[in-house]
C-alpha cells in the first residue's frame, strides 16, 4: 500500500483510523469469502420451500460487501470520496 496509509506524519488518532480500516477490510474480505462459498446459485434448483435463505438476498449482501470493500480501498489509496 502506498499513499495515505504509509504517511509517517500521521497522528496517533490517524493511525487508529488506519488500523480500523485494515481491520474492516479484513472483516469484509472474510464475509465475502463466506458469501462466495455459499451455494446460493444451486439453491434455485430446489423447491423454494426448502430454501434456508433467499438467493437474491445473498446477492444483495455480496453487492453491499463489494461496495464497502471498494470504499475501504479508496480510503486506503488516499482517494477520500468526501
C-alpha positions as CSV (number, residue, x, y, z in Angstrom):
1,X,0.0,0.0,0.0
2,X,1.1,3.5,-0.7
3,X,-0.1,7.0,0.0
4,X,-2.2,7.9,2.9
5,X,-1.7,4.7,4.9
6,X,2.1,5.0,4.9
7,X,2.3,8.7,5.8
8,X,4.7,8.8,8.8
9,X,3.4,12.3,9.8
10,X,0.0,11.0,10.9
11,X,-1.1,11.4,14.5
12,X,-2.0,8.5,16.8
13,X,-5.7,9.2,16.0
14,X,-5.0,8.8,12.3
15,X,-3.0,5.6,13.0
16,X,-6.0,4.3,14.9
17,X,-8.2,5.1,11.9
18,X,-5.8,3.2,9.6
19,X,-5.8,0.2,12.0
20,X,-9.6,0.3,11.9
21,X,-9.6,0.4,8.1
22,X,-7.2,-2.5,7.9
23,X,-9.4,-4.5,10.3
24,X,-12.6,-3.5,8.4
25,X,-11.0,-4.6,5.1
26,X,-10.0,-8.0,6.7
27,X,-13.5,-8.5,8.1
28,X,-15.2,-7.6,4.8
29,X,-12.9,-9.9,2.9
30,X,-13.8,-12.7,5.3
31,X,-17.5,-12.1,4.9
32,X,-17.1,-12.1,1.1
33,X,-15.3,-15.4,1.2
34,X,-18.1,-16.9,3.2
35,X,-20.7,-15.4,0.9
36,X,-18.8,-16.5,-2.2
37,X,-18.6,-20.1,-0.8
38,X,-22.3,-20.2,-0.3
39,X,-24.1,-22.5,-2.8
40,X,-26.7,-19.8,-3.4
41,X,-27.0,-20.4,-7.2
42,X,-27.6,-24.1,-6.6
43,X,-30.5,-23.3,-4.3
44,X,-32.6,-22.2,-7.4
45,X,-32.7,-25.9,-8.4
46,X,-34.5,-26.9,-5.2
47,X,-38.1,-26.0,-4.3
48,X,-38.5,-22.6,-2.8
49,X,-40.0,-24.2,0.3
50,X,-36.6,-25.8,1.0
51,X,-34.5,-22.7,0.8
52,X,-32.8,-21.7,4.0
53,X,-32.1,-18.3,2.6
54,X,-33.3,-16.3,-0.4
55,X,-30.5,-16.4,-3.0
56,X,-31.5,-12.8,-4.0
57,X,-30.7,-11.6,-0.5
58,X,-27.3,-13.2,-0.7
59,X,-26.6,-11.4,-4.0
60,X,-27.7,-8.1,-2.4
61,X,-25.4,-8.8,0.6
62,X,-22.5,-9.6,-1.7
63,X,-23.0,-6.4,-3.7
64,X,-23.0,-4.4,-0.4
65,X,-19.9,-6.1,0.8
66,X,-18.1,-5.4,-2.5
67,X,-19.2,-1.8,-2.4
68,X,-17.9,-1.5,1.2
69,X,-14.6,-3.1,0.2
70,X,-14.3,-0.6,-2.7
71,X,-14.8,2.3,-0.3
72,X,-12.1,1.0,2.1
73,X,-9.7,0.6,-0.8
74,X,-10.4,4.1,-2.0
75,X,-9.7,5.5,1.5
76,X,-6.5,3.4,1.7
77,X,-5.4,4.8,-1.6
78,X,-5.9,8.3,-0.4
79,X,-8.9,9.0,-2.6
80,X,-11.3,10.0,0.2
81,X,-14.7,10.2,-1.6
82,X,-16.0,13.0,0.6
